[in-house]
């Protein structure tokens, strides 16, 4: 079946309009997911605190007195509670924390700022420093 020139013109206009709507929605989504360097630093600080908490509770879980099912459940609940507390103290809701983690995983510039802050907080080299050192000729 062939389209008349008028039908074809209407179809082309509709496709162009739909493309503009999708582009506008994508731009709004990008702005909604934008994170500042300060946001990345806050997330890095929270991340380091969460790692320390996880390490501490992992050591507790490995202790012989906590090898019972009840002990493990108690420590897992303690971990969940303390994670929620750290997220709240950072001024974030659970949804905002998850959104920022998503942006971190999808934005190279945010990831770079995050990695630099984690490196400062932990005293370990950033991923970029390690990559550039590995790429440098010996």
N, C-alpha and C positions, 0 to 999 in steps of 0.2 A: 504494500500500500504506500502510495506516495503522498507526501504532505503538500498542500497548496503553499504558495509563497507566503501567504498571510499566516497560515498555521505555523510554518517554519519560523517566521519572524517572531511570532508570539512565543514559541518554544525557546528561541535564542534569548529573548528578553527575560523570560522566566529563569533560565539558567544563569544569566548574568546577575540578576537580582539575588538569586539564591547564593551565588558565590560571594556577593558583597555582604550578605547577612552572615555567612559563615566566617568571613574575614573579620567583621566587626565583633562577632562573638569571641573569636580567637584572641583579638586584641584585648577585650575586656578580661578574658581569662588570664592572659599574661600579666596584666596589671594587678589582678586579684591575687596572683601567686607570687608577685614580686617580693623579694626579701632584701632588706638593707644589709650593709656590712655589720651594723650593730646587731641586727637580728641573727646573723650568722655567728657573731661572737657570743651572743647569749646562748644560742643553741650549742656552741662548742663548749662553753662552760658547763652547761647542763649535761652534755655528753660525757665530759670528764668526770663529773660527780656521779653519774650513773655507772660508769665503768668502775669507779672506786667502790661503790655500793655493791655492785655485782661481784667484784673480787672478794670483798669482805664476807659476803654471804656464801659464796662458793667455798671459802675456807671453812666457814661454820658447817656447811652441809657435809664436808668431807670429814669432819671430826667424828670419831667413833660414837660419841654419845648421841649424835644426831642421825645415826644410820637407820633408825626406825622409820616406819612409814609415817607415824604421827609427827616425828621430828622434822622430816622432810616437808610435810604439808605445812607445818607451822612456819618453817623458814621461807617457804615459797609465798605464803600469805604475808609474811613480814616484808618480803621483797616487794610484792605488789603494793602494799601500803606505803612503803618508803619511796618507791618510784613515783606514786601519785603525789606524795608530799613534795618531792623535789621538783616535779613538773609545776605544781601549784606555786611553790616558792619562787620559781623562775618567772611567774606571772603569766603562765600559759594554761589554756584549757587542754584537755586531751585531744580535741579536734585540731586546735591550733598547733600543738606539738606534732601531730601526725602530718598536717599540711606542710609544716616547715621541713620535716624529714623528707617528704616527697619532693619539695622544691630543691632541697639539698642534693637529692639523688638525680635531678634532671637539669641542673644549672651548673655549668662549669665555673662561672665566676663566683657563685655562692659557695660551691665546693672548695674553690681555691681559698677564699676568705676563711672558711670554716677550718680547713686543714692548717692554715697558717696560725690560727688562734689555738688550735689543739696542740700544735708544735710548741707554741710559747708556754702554754699551761703545763705541758708534760715534760718539756725539755728534750723532746725527741725531734729529729728532723722531719720536715713536712714531706709529703709525697713528691712534691715538685723538686725539692732539694735532693731527694734520693734519686729521682729520675734523671736530673741533670748531672749528678755525680756519676751515675752509671753510664751516661752517654758520653762523658768527657773521655778523651783519649788518655791512655795510661802513660 
